[in-house]
Amino acid sequence: MKNNKYPQNPAPKAVAMAQAGREEPAFVPAPDEVARRAYFAYVNEGSLPGRHVQHWLEAEAQLIAERNLTRVHGYHNQT
């Protein structure tokens, strides 16, 4: 068992990720997608200045929510 290529203890990072319930890094929308969505919100509100940060944050939140709705979460017990 000295040269066992399958260690008994998994890597600490894998354990931490499994305990967190995630197997992939957090999703971050691409800046160009966020910018496009924020720009459309700006135009749809009448192109008034002063809400660029709100538009950006809302666009990010919308893209993350859409990603979470379309993401496959694995198998579910159908019994």
PDB file of N, CA, C and O in Angstrom:
ATOM      1  N   MET A   1       0.817  -1.201   0.000  1.00  0.00           N
ATOM      2  CA  MET A   1       0.000   0.000   0.000  1.00  0.00           C
ATOM      3  C   MET A   1       0.855   1.257   0.000  1.00  0.00           C
ATOM      4  O   MET A   1       0.331   2.369  -0.060  1.00  0.00           O
ATOM      5  N   LYS A   2       2.137   1.087   0.065  1.00  0.00           N
ATOM      6  CA  LYS A   2       3.030   2.229   0.122  1.00  0.00           C
ATOM      7  C   LYS A   2       2.968   3.057  -1.158  1.00  0.00           C
ATOM      8  O   LYS A   2       3.052   4.284  -1.105  1.00  0.00           O
ATOM      9  N   ASN A   3       2.824   2.396  -2.308  1.00  0.00           N
ATOM     10  CA  ASN A   3       2.800   3.089  -3.594  1.00  0.00           C
ATOM     11  C   ASN A   3       1.384   3.209  -4.145  1.00  0.00           C
ATOM     12  O   ASN A   3       1.191   3.196  -5.360  1.00  0.00           O
ATOM     13  N   ASN A   4       0.424   3.320  -3.293  1.00  0.00           N
ATOM     14  CA  ASN A   4      -0.968   3.439  -3.706  1.00  0.00           C
ATOM     15  C   ASN A   4      -1.182   4.751  -4.449  1.00  0.00           C
ATOM     16  O   ASN A   4      -0.971   5.830  -3.895  1.00  0.00           O
ATOM     17  N   LYS A   5      -1.606   4.649  -5.722  1.00  0.00           N
ATOM     18  CA  LYS A   5      -1.820   5.887  -6.482  1.00  0.00           C
ATOM     19  C   LYS A   5      -3.175   6.521  -6.204  1.00  0.00           C
ATOM     20  O   LYS A   5      -3.467   7.603  -6.712  1.00  0.00           O
ATOM     21  N   TYR A   6      -4.006   5.859  -5.401  1.00  0.00           N
ATOM     22  CA  TYR A   6      -5.286   6.410  -4.993  1.00  0.00           C
ATOM     23  C   TYR A   6      -5.231   6.726  -3.503  1.00  0.00           C
ATOM     24  O   TYR A   6      -5.484   5.843  -2.683  1.00  0.00           O
ATOM     25  N   PRO A   7      -4.914   7.939  -3.140  1.00  0.00           N
ATOM     26  CA  PRO A   7      -4.758   8.270  -1.720  1.00  0.00           C
ATOM     27  C   PRO A   7      -6.084   8.140  -0.969  1.00  0.00           C
ATOM     28  O   PRO A   7      -7.161   8.306  -1.541  1.00  0.00           O
ATOM     29  N   GLN A   8      -5.979   7.844   0.305  1.00  0.00           N
ATOM     30  CA  GLN A   8      -7.165   7.680   1.142  1.00  0.00           C
ATOM     31  C   GLN A   8      -7.829   9.015   1.451  1.00  0.00           C
ATOM     32  O   GLN A   8      -9.053   9.071   1.571  1.00  0.00           O
ATOM     33  N   ASN A   9      -7.080  10.059   1.581  1.00  0.00           N
ATOM     34  CA  ASN A   9      -7.622  11.387   1.893  1.00  0.00           C
ATOM     35  C   ASN A   9      -7.637  12.245   0.636  1.00  0.00           C
ATOM     36  O   ASN A   9      -6.586  12.467   0.035  1.00  0.00           O
ATOM     37  N   PRO A  10      -8.803  12.730   0.227  1.00  0.00           N
ATOM     38  CA  PRO A  10      -8.843  13.606  -0.948  1.00  0.00           C
ATOM     39  C   PRO A  10      -8.124  14.922  -0.668  1.00  0.00           C
ATOM     40  O   PRO A  10      -7.870  15.289   0.480  1.00  0.00           O
ATOM     41  N   ALA A  11      -7.811  15.607  -1.741  1.00  0.00           N
ATOM     42  CA  ALA A  11      -7.104  16.890  -1.630  1.00  0.00           C
ATOM     43  C   ALA A  11      -7.947  17.872  -0.819  1.00  0.00           C
ATOM     44  O   ALA A  11      -9.172  17.864  -0.938  1.00  0.00           O
ATOM     45  N   PRO A  12      -7.326  18.710  -0.006  1.00  0.00           N
ATOM     46  CA  PRO A  12      -8.081  19.667   0.819  1.00  0.00           C
ATOM     47  C   PRO A  12      -8.991  20.582   0.005  1.00  0.00           C
ATOM     48  O   PRO A  12     -10.092  20.904   0.452  1.00  0.00           O
ATOM     49  N   LYS A  13      -8.554  21.007  -1.179  1.00  0.00           N
ATOM     50  CA  LYS A  13      -9.378  21.891  -1.998  1.00  0.00           C
ATOM     51  C   LYS A  13     -10.653  21.173  -2.448  1.00  0.00           C
ATOM     52  O   LYS A  13     -11.738  21.754  -2.430  1.00  0.00           O
ATOM     53  N   ALA A  14     -10.515  19.910  -2.849  1.00  0.00           N
ATOM     54  CA  ALA A  14     -11.685  19.148  -3.276  1.00  0.00           C
ATOM     55  C   ALA A  14     -12.670  18.964  -2.123  1.00  0.00           C
ATOM     56  O   ALA A  14     -13.882  19.034  -2.323  1.00  0.00           O
ATOM     57  N   VAL A  15     -12.155  18.732  -0.925  1.00  0.00           N
ATOM     58  CA  VAL A  15     -13.012  18.573   0.247  1.00  0.00           C
ATOM     59  C   VAL A  15     -13.743  19.874   0.534  1.00  0.00           C
ATOM     60  O   VAL A  15     -14.943  19.862   0.804  1.00  0.00           O
ATOM     61  N   ALA A  16     -13.039  20.987   0.479  1.00  0.00           N
ATOM     62  CA  ALA A  16     -13.656  22.287   0.751  1.00  0.00           C
ATOM     63  C   ALA A  16     -14.745  22.597  -0.269  1.00  0.00           C
ATOM     64  O   ALA A  16     -15.803  23.113   0.092  1.00  0.00           O
ATOM     65  N   MET A  17     -14.498  22.287  -1.538  1.00  0.00           N
ATOM     66  CA  MET A  17     -15.492  22.542  -2.575  1.00  0.00           C
ATOM     67  C   MET A  17     -16.708  21.636  -2.398  1.00  0.00           C
ATOM     68  O   MET A  17     -17.842  22.076  -2.588  1.00  0.00           O
ATOM     69  N   ALA A  18     -16.482  20.387  -2.038  1.00  0.00           N
ATOM     70  CA  ALA A  18     -17.591  19.468  -1.828  1.00  0.00           C
ATOM     71  C   ALA A  18     -18.434  19.895  -0.633  1.00  0.00           C
ATOM     72  O   ALA A  18     -19.662  19.806  -0.663  1.00  0.00           O
ATOM     73  N   GLN A  19     -17.770  20.358   0.412  1.00  0.00           N
ATOM     74  CA  GLN A  19     -18.498  20.808   1.591  1.00  0.00           C
ATOM     75  C   GLN A  19     -19.299  22.063   1.291  1.00  0.00           C
ATOM     76  O   GLN A  19     -20.367  22.274   1.866  1.00  0.00           O
ATOM     77  N   ALA A  20     -18.799  22.878   0.413  1.00  0.00           N
ATOM     78  CA  ALA A  20     -19.505  24.102   0.038  1.00  0.00           C
ATOM     79  C   ALA A  20     -20.672  23.797  -0.900  1.00  0.00           C
ATOM     80  O   ALA A  20     -21.515  24.658  -1.152  1.00  0.00           O
ATOM     81  N   GLY A  21     -20.715  22.567  -1.415  1.00  0.00           N
ATOM     82  CA  GLY A  21     -21.798  22.186  -2.313  1.00  0.00           C
ATOM     83  C   GLY A  21     -21.577  22.640  -3.736  1.00  0.00           C
ATOM     84  O   GLY A  21     -22.522  22.661  -4.525  1.00  0.00           O
ATOM     85  N   ARG A  22     -20.368  23.001  -4.087  1.00  0.00           N
ATOM     86  CA  ARG A  22     -20.060  23.467  -5.428  1.00  0.00           C
ATOM     87  C   ARG A  22     -18.965  22.613  -6.021  1.00  0.00           C
ATOM     88  O   ARG A  22     -18.065  22.145  -5.323  1.00  0.00           O
ATOM     89  N   GLU A  23     -19.057  22.419  -7.319  1.00  0.00           N
ATOM     90  CA  GLU A  23     -18.015  21.701  -8.026  1.00  0.00           C
ATOM     91  C   GLU A  23     -17.406  22.573  -9.114  1.00  0.00           C
ATOM     92  O   GLU A  23     -16.544  22.113  -9.863  1.00  0.00           O
ATOM     93  N   GLU A  24     -17.834  23.804  -9.210  1.00  0.00           N
ATOM     94  CA  GLU A  24     -17.314  24.721 -10.207  1.00  0.00           C
ATOM     95  C   GLU A  24     -17.214  26.110  -9.601  1.00  0.00           C
ATOM     96  O   GLU A  24     -17.895  26.414  -8.622  1.00  0.00           O
ATOM     97  N   PRO A  25     -16.372  26.949 -10.175  1.00  0.00           N
ATOM     98  CA  PRO A  25     -16.266  28.314  -9.641  1.00  0.00           C
ATOM     99  C   PRO A  25     -17.546  29.098  -9.891  1.00  0.00           C
ATOM    100  O   PRO A  25     -18.347  28.748 -10.757  1.00  0.00           O
ATOM    101  N   ALA A  26     -17.720  30.150  -9.129  1.00  0.00           N
ATOM    102  CA  ALA A  26     -18.911  30.991  -9.253  1.00  0.00           C
ATOM    103  C   ALA A  26     -18.967  31.626 -10.642  1.00  0.00           C
ATOM    104  O   ALA A  26     -17.940  31.993 -11.213  1.00  0.00           O
ATOM    105  N   PHE A  27     -20.163  31.747 -11.164  1.00  0.00           N
ATOM    106  CA  PHE A  27     -20.364  32.331 -12.485  1.00  0.00           C
ATOM    107  C   PHE A  27     -20.234  33.846 -12.409  1.00  0.00           C
ATOM    108  O   PHE A  27     -20.808  34.486 -11.528  1.00  0.00           O
ATOM    109  N   VAL A  28     -19.484  34.403 -13.331  1.00  0.00           N
ATOM    110  CA  VAL A  28     -19.347  35.852 -13.454  1.00  0.00           C
ATOM    111  C   VAL A  28     -19.630  36.191 -14.914  1.00  0.00           C
ATOM    112  O   VAL A  28     -18.910  35.731 -15.800  1.00  0.00           O
ATOM    113  N   PRO A  29     -20.665  36.987 -15.179  1.00  0.00           N
ATOM    114  CA  PRO A  29     -20.978  37.319 -16.566  1.00  0.00           C
ATOM    115  C   PRO A  29     -19.863  38.145 -17.201  1.00  0.00           C
ATOM    116  O   PRO A  29     -19.167  38.900 -16.523  1.00  0.00           O
ATOM    117  N   ALA A  30     -19.709  37.989 -18.496  1.00  0.00           N
ATOM    118  CA  ALA A  30     -18.690  38.730 -19.240  1.00  0.00           C
ATOM    119  C   ALA A  30     -19.020  40.216 -19.212  1.00  0.00           C
ATOM    120  O   ALA A  30     -20.186  40.598 -19.315  1.00  0.00           O
ATOM    121  N   PRO A  31     -17.998  41.053 -19.072  1.00  0.00           N
ATOM    122  CA  PRO A  31     -18.239  42.505 -19.010  1.00  0.00           C
ATOM    123  C   PRO A  31     -18.966  43.062 -20.228  1.00  0.00           C
ATOM    124  O   PRO A  31     -19.759  43.993 -20.092  1.00  0.00           O
ATOM    125  N   ASP A  32     -18.711  42.510 -21.424  1.00  0.00           N
ATOM    126  CA  ASP A  32     -19.404  43.031 -22.605  1.00  0.00           C
ATOM    127  C   ASP A  32     -20.894  42.691 -22.582  1.00  0.00           C
ATOM    128  O   ASP A  32     -21.711  43.472 -23.072  1.00  0.00           O
ATOM    129  N   GLU A  33     -21.260  41.533 -22.019  1.00  0.00           N
ATOM    130  CA  GLU A  33     -22.676  41.192 -21.877  1.00  0.00           C
ATOM    131  C   GLU A  33     -23.360  42.133 -20.884  1.00  0.00           C
ATOM    132  O   GLU A  33     -24.473  42.602 -21.122  1.00  0.00           O
ATOM    133  N   VAL A  34     -22.679  42.401 -19.775  1.00  0.00           N
ATOM    134  CA  VAL A  34     -23.230  43.294 -18.756  1.00  0.00           C
ATOM    135  C   VAL A  34     -23.382  44.701 -19.330  1.00  0.00           C
ATOM    136  O   VAL A  34     -24.404  45.354 -19.121  1.00  0.00           O
ATOM    137  N   ALA A  35     -22.371  45.161 -20.046  1.00  0.00           N
ATOM    138  CA  ALA A  35     -22.410  46.500 -20.625  1.00  0.00           C
ATOM    139  C   ALA A  35     -23.557  46.636 -21.622  1.00  0.00           C
ATOM    140  O   ALA A  35     -24.250  47.653 -21.636  1.00  0.00           O
ATOM    141  N   ARG A  36     -23.760  45.621 -22.451  1.00  0.00           N
ATOM    142  CA  ARG A  36     -24.847  45.654 -23.430  1.00  0.00           C
ATOM    143  C   ARG A  36     -26.202  45.727 -22.730  1.00  0.00           C
ATOM    144  O   ARG A  36     -27.062  46.523 -23.106  1.00  0.00           O
ATOM    145  N   ARG A  37     -26.382  44.897 -21.717  1.00  0.00           N
ATOM    146  CA  ARG A  37     -27.663  44.884 -20.999  1.00  0.00           C
ATOM    147  C   ARG A  37     -27.866  46.212 -20.259  1.00  0.00           C
ATOM    148  O   ARG A  37     -28.974  46.748 -20.252  1.00  0.00           O
ATOM    149  N   ALA A  38     -26.810  46.747 -19.637  1.00  0.00           N
ATOM    150  CA  ALA A  38     -26.913  48.016 -18.916  1.00  0.00           C
ATOM    151  C   ALA A  38     -27.228  49.162 -19.880  1.00  0.00           C
ATOM    152  O   ALA A  38     -28.003  50.060 -19.550  1.00  0.00           O
ATOM    153  N   TYR A  39     -26.627  49.125 -21.068  1.00  0.00           N
ATOM    154  CA  TYR A  39     -26.893  50.172 -22.057  1.00  0.00           C
ATOM    155  C   TYR A  39     -28.355  50.154 -22.493  1.00  0.00           C
ATOM    156  O   TYR A  39     -28.985  51.204 -22.614  1.00  0.00           O
ATOM    157  N   PHE A  40     -28.893  48.949 -22.728  1.00  0.00           N
ATOM    158  CA  PHE A  40     -30.304  48.861 -23.131  1.00  0.00           C
ATOM    159  C   PHE A  40     -31.219  49.367 -22.027  1.00  0.00           C
ATOM    160  O   PHE A  40     -32.235  49.998 -22.317  1.00  0.00           O
ATOM    161  N   ALA A  41     -30.887  49.109 -20.782  1.00  0.00           N
ATOM    162  CA  ALA A  41     -31.685  49.632 -19.665  1.00  0.00           C
ATOM    163  C   ALA A  41     -31.614  51.154 -19.652  1.00  0.00           C
ATOM    164  O   ALA A  41     -32.624  51.823 -19.433  1.00  0.00           O
ATOM    165  N   TYR A  42     -30.424  51.704 -19.887  1.00  0.00           N
ATOM    166  CA  TYR A  42     -30.219  53.155 -19.952  1.00  0.00           C
ATOM    167  C   TYR A  42     -31.082  53.779 -21.047  1.00  0.00           C
ATOM    168  O   TYR A  42     -31.746  54.790 -20.820  1.00  0.00           O
ATOM    169  N   VAL A  43     -31.069  53.182 -22.217  1.00  0.00           N
ATOM    170  CA  VAL A  43     -31.844  53.704 -23.343  1.00  0.00           C
ATOM    171  C   VAL A  43     -33.339  53.569 -23.068  1.00  0.00           C
ATOM    172  O   VAL A  43     -34.108  54.489 -23.345  1.00  0.00           O
ATOM    173  N   ASN A  44     -33.749  52.433 -22.528  1.00  0.00           N
ATOM    174  CA  ASN A  44     -35.175  52.207 -22.255  1.00  0.00           C
ATOM    175  C   ASN A  44     -35.731  53.141 -21.190  1.00  0.00           C
ATOM    176  O   ASN A  44     -36.936  53.388 -21.157  1.00  0.00           O
ATOM    177  N   GLU A  45     -34.875  53.662 -20.323  1.00  0.00           N
ATOM    178  CA  GLU A  45     -35.322  54.614 -19.298  1.00  0.00           C
ATOM    179  C   GLU A  45     -35.241  56.057 -19.767  1.00  0.00           C
ATOM    180  O   GLU A  45     -35.437  56.976 -18.972  1.00  0.00           O
ATOM    181  N   GLY A  46     -34.960  56.267 -21.027  1.00  0.00           N
ATOM    182  CA  GLY A  46     -34.955  57.617 -21.571  1.00  0.00           C
ATOM    183  C   GLY A  46     -33.584  58.271 -21.609  1.00  0.00           C
ATOM    184  O   GLY A  46     -33.497  59.487 -21.779  1.00  0.00           O
ATOM    185  N   SER A  47     -32.530  57.520 -21.458  1.00  0.00           N
ATOM    186  CA  SER A  47     -31.148  58.005 -21.549  1.00  0.00           C
ATOM    187  C   SER A  47     -30.832  59.110 -20.552  1.00  0.00           C
ATOM    188  O   SER A  47     -30.079  60.035 -20.855  1.00  0.00           O
ATOM    189  N   LEU A  48     -31.410  59.008 -19.365  1.00  0.00           N
ATOM    190  CA  LEU A  48     -31.137  59.996 -18.328  1.00  0.00           C
ATOM    191  C   LEU A  48     -29.820  59.655 -17.619  1.00  0.00           C
ATOM    192  O   LEU A  48     -29.579  58.493 -17.293  1.00  0.00           O
ATOM    193  N   PRO A  49     -28.976  60.653 -17.380  1.00  0.00           N
ATOM    194  CA  PRO A  49     -27.687  60.382 -16.729  1.00  0.00           C
ATOM    195  C   PRO A  49     -27.848  60.128 -15.229  1.00  0.00           C
ATOM    196  O   PRO A  49     -28.857  60.488 -14.623  1.00  0.00           O
ATOM    197  N   GLY A  50     -26.822  59.496 -14.648  1.00  0.00           N
ATOM    198  CA  GLY A  50     -26.760  59.367 -13.203  1.00  0.00           C
ATOM    199  C   GLY A  50     -27.133  58.017 -12.630  1.00  0.00           C
ATOM    200  O   GLY A  50     -27.081  57.837 -11.414  1.00  0.00           O
ATOM    201  N   ARG A  51     -27.512  57.053 -13.475  1.00  0.00           N
ATOM    202  CA  ARG A  51     -27.880  55.735 -12.942  1.00  0.00           C
ATOM    203  C   ARG A  51     -27.019  54.628 -13.536  1.00  0.00           C
ATOM    204  O   ARG A  51     -27.452  53.478 -13.595  1.00  0.00           O
ATOM    205  N   HIS A  52     -25.812  54.954 -13.976  1.00  0.00           N
ATOM    206  CA  HIS A  52     -24.983  53.959 -14.648  1.00  0.00           C
ATOM    207  C   HIS A  52     -24.592  52.798 -13.726  1.00  0.00           C
ATOM    208  O   HIS A  52     -24.529  51.652 -14.171  1.00  0.00           O
ATOM    209  N   VAL A  53     -24.334  53.082 -12.466  1.00  0.00           N
ATOM    210  CA  VAL A  53     -23.974  52.012 -11.528  1.00  0.00           C
ATOM    211  C   VAL A  53     -25.170  51.104 -11.289  1.00  0.00           C
ATOM    212  O   VAL A  53     -25.019  49.882 -11.275  1.00  0.00           O
ATOM    213  N   GLN A  54     -26.339  51.666 -11.103  1.00  0.00           N
ATOM    214  CA  GLN A  54     -27.543  50.860 -10.898  1.00  0.00           C
ATOM    215  C   GLN A  54     -27.839  49.992 -12.106  1.00  0.00           C
ATOM    216  O   GLN A  54     -28.191  48.821 -11.964  1.00  0.00           O
ATOM    217  N   HIS A  55     -27.693  50.571 -13.314  1.00  0.00           N
ATOM    218  CA  HIS A  55     -27.916  49.793 -14.528  1.00  0.00           C
ATOM    219  C   HIS A  55     -26.936  48.632 -14.607  1.00  0.00           C
ATOM    220  O   HIS A  55     -27.324  47.519 -14.961  1.00  0.00           O
ATOM    221  N   TRP A  56     -25.675  48.877 -14.282  1.00  0.00           N
ATOM    222  CA  TRP A  56     -24.653  47.832 -14.342  1.00  0.00           C
ATOM    223  C   TRP A  56     -24.983  46.709 -13.347  1.00  0.00           C
ATOM    224  O   TRP A  56     -24.951  45.531 -13.704  1.00  0.00           O
ATOM    225  N   LEU A  57     -25.297  47.076 -12.112  1.00  0.00           N
ATOM    226  CA  LEU A  57     -25.575  46.064 -11.091  1.00  0.00           C
ATOM    227  C   LEU A  57     -26.842  45.268 -11.414  1.00  0.00           C
ATOM    228  O   LEU A  57     -26.889  44.058 -11.195  1.00  0.00           O
ATOM    229  N   GLU A  58     -27.851  45.938 -11.925  1.00  0.00           N
ATOM    230  CA  GLU A  58     -29.077  45.238 -12.318  1.00  0.00           C
ATOM    231  C   GLU A  58     -28.820  44.285 -13.482  1.00  0.00           C
ATOM    232  O   GLU A  58     -29.351  43.174 -13.510  1.00  0.00           O
ATOM    233  N   ALA A  59     -28.012  44.717 -14.433  1.00  0.00           N
ATOM    234  CA  ALA A  59     -27.677  43.862 -15.574  1.00  0.00           C
ATOM    235  C   ALA A  59     -26.916  42.619 -15.113  1.00  0.00           C
ATOM    236  O   ALA A  59     -27.198  41.513 -15.574  1.00  0.00           O
ATOM    237  N   GLU A  60     -25.952  42.797 -14.206  1.00  0.00           N
ATOM    238  CA  GLU A  60     -25.218  41.649 -13.664  1.00  0.00           C
ATOM    239  C   GLU A  60     -26.155  40.679 -12.956  1.00  0.00           C
ATOM    240  O   GLU A  60     -26.078  39.467 -13.158  1.00  0.00           O
ATOM    241  N   ALA A  61     -27.031  41.218 -12.136  1.00  0.00           N
ATOM    242  CA  ALA A  61     -27.966  40.372 -11.383  1.00  0.00           C
ATOM    243  C   ALA A  61     -28.892  39.614 -12.329  1.00  0.00           C
ATOM    244  O   ALA A  61     -29.178  38.439 -12.098  1.00  0.00           O
ATOM    245  N   GLN A  62     -29.359  40.261 -13.378  1.00  0.00           N
ATOM    246  CA  GLN A  62     -30.237  39.596 -14.341  1.00  0.00           C
ATOM    247  C   GLN A  62     -29.515  38.458 -15.052  1.00  0.00           C
ATOM    248  O   GLN A  62     -30.077  37.375 -15.217  1.00  0.00           O
ATOM    249  N   LEU A  63     -28.286  38.694 -15.470  1.00  0.00           N
ATOM    250  CA  LEU A  63     -27.532  37.654 -16.169  1.00  0.00           C
ATOM    251  C   LEU A  63     -27.228  36.477 -15.257  1.00  0.00           C
ATOM    252  O   LEU A  63     -27.285  35.328 -15.695  1.00  0.00           O
ATOM    253  N   ILE A  64     -26.910  36.740 -14.008  1.00  0.00           N
ATOM    254  CA  ILE A  64     -26.655  35.661 -13.048  1.00  0.00           C
ATOM    255  C   ILE A  64     -27.935  34.875 -12.795  1.00  0.00           C
ATOM    256  O   ILE A  64     -27.903  33.646 -12.733  1.00  0.00           O
ATOM    257  N   ALA A  65     -29.059  35.567 -12.649  1.00  0.00           N
ATOM    258  CA  ALA A  65     -30.335  34.891 -12.425  1.00  0.00           C
ATOM    259  C   ALA A  65     -30.710  34.029 -13.628  1.00  0.00           C
ATOM    260  O   ALA A  65     -31.197  32.911 -13.457  1.00  0.00           O
ATOM    261  N   GLU A  66     -30.490  34.530 -14.837  1.00  0.00           N
ATOM    262  CA  GLU A  66     -30.782  33.750 -16.032  1.00  0.00           C
ATOM    263  C   GLU A  66     -29.896  32.514 -16.097  1.00  0.00           C
ATOM    264  O   GLU A  66     -30.356  31.439 -16.482  1.00  0.00           O
ATOM    265  N   ARG A  67     -28.636  32.659 -15.726  1.00  0.00           N
ATOM    266  CA  ARG A  67     -27.716  31.522 -15.721  1.00  0.00           C
ATOM    267  C   ARG A  67     -28.181  30.468 -14.729  1.00  0.00           C
ATOM    268  O   ARG A  67     -28.145  29.274 -15.027  1.00  0.00           O
ATOM    269  N   ASN A  68     -28.617  30.902 -13.557  1.00  0.00           N
ATOM    270  CA  ASN A  68     -29.060  29.957 -12.540  1.00  0.00           C
ATOM    271  C   ASN A  68     -30.335  29.226 -12.964  1.00  0.00           C
ATOM    272  O   ASN A  68     -30.534  28.068 -12.598  1.00  0.00           O
ATOM    273  N   LEU A  69     -31.196  29.891 -13.731  1.00  0.00           N
ATOM    274  CA  LEU A  69     -32.418  29.246 -14.201  1.00  0.00           C
ATOM    275  C   LEU A  69     -32.146  28.193 -15.261  1.00  0.00           C
ATOM    276  O   LEU A  69     -32.869  27.201 -15.347  1.00  0.00           O
ATOM    277  N   THR A  70     -31.118  28.394 -16.064  1.00  0.00           N
ATOM    278  CA  THR A  70     -30.843  27.483 -17.170  1.00  0.00           C
ATOM    279  C   THR A  70     -29.777  26.454 -16.843  1.00  0.00           C
ATOM    280  O   THR A  70     -29.473  25.604 -17.679  1.00  0.00           O
ATOM    281  N   ARG A  71     -29.212  26.506 -15.675  1.00  0.00           N
ATOM    282  CA  ARG A  71     -28.127  25.617 -15.288  1.00  0.00           C
ATOM    283  C   ARG A  71     -28.663  24.243 -14.902  1.00  0.00           C
ATOM    284  O   ARG A  71     -29.697  24.132 -14.243  1.00  0.00           O
ATOM    285  N   VAL A  72     -27.963  23.216 -15.309  1.00  0.00           N
ATOM    286  CA  VAL A  72     -28.331  21.855 -14.951  1.00  0.00           C
ATOM    287  C   VAL A  72     -27.771  21.572 -13.568  1.00  0.00           C
ATOM    288  O   VAL A  72     -26.572  21.728 -13.336  1.00  0.00           O
ATOM    289  N   HIS A  73     -28.634  21.156 -12.646  1.00  0.00           N
ATOM    290  CA  HIS A  73     -28.225  20.944 -11.264  1.00  0.00           C
ATOM    291  C   HIS A  73     -27.925  19.492 -10.948  1.00  0.00           C
ATOM    292  O   HIS A  73     -27.639  19.182  -9.792  1.00  0.00           O
ATOM    293  N   GLY A  74     -27.975  18.607 -11.892  1.00  0.00           N
ATOM    294  CA  GLY A  74     -27.675  17.213 -11.622  1.00  0.00           C
ATOM    295  C   GLY A  74     -28.928  16.359 -11.641  1.00  0.00           C
ATOM    296  O   GLY A  74     -29.999  16.804 -12.054  1.00  0.00           O
ATOM    297  N   TYR A  75     -28.779  15.158 -11.199  1.00  0.00           N
ATOM    298  CA  TYR A  75     -29.884  14.205 -11.216  1.00  0.00           C
ATOM    299  C   TYR A  75     -30.737  14.341  -9.974  1.00  0.00           C
ATOM    300  O   TYR A  75     -30.238  14.629  -8.886  1.00  0.00           O
ATOM    301  N   HIS A  76     -32.012  14.134 -10.148  1.00  0.00           N
ATOM    302  CA  HIS A  76     -32.949  14.183  -9.042  1.00  0.00           C
ATOM    303  C   HIS A  76     -33.626  12.833  -8.928  1.00  0.00           C
ATOM    304  O   HIS A  76     -33.908  12.182  -9.934  1.00  0.00           O
ATOM    305  N   ASN A  77     -33.879  12.424  -7.731  1.00  0.00           N
ATOM    306  CA  ASN A  77     -34.544  11.154  -7.495  1.00  0.00           C
ATOM    307  C   ASN A  77     -36.002  11.279  -7.898  1.00  0.00           C
ATOM    308  O   ASN A  77     -36.724  12.107  -7.342  1.00  0.00           O
ATOM    309  N   GLN A  78     -36.446  10.481  -8.843  1.00  0.00           N
ATOM    310  CA  GLN A  78     -37.800  10.565  -9.388  1.00  0.00           C
ATOM    311  C   GLN A  78     -38.771   9.596  -8.728  1.00  0.00           C
ATOM    312  O   GLN A  78     -39.902   9.464  -9.195  1.00  0.00           O
ATOM    313  N   THR A  79     -38.370   8.911  -7.656  1.00  0.00           N
ATOM    314  CA  THR A  79     -39.257   7.922  -7.033  1.00  0.00           C
ATOM    315  C   THR A  79     -40.204   8.541  -6.053  1.00  0.00           C
ATOM    316  O   THR A  79     -41.013   7.837  -5.448  1.00  0.00           O
TER     317      THR A  79
END
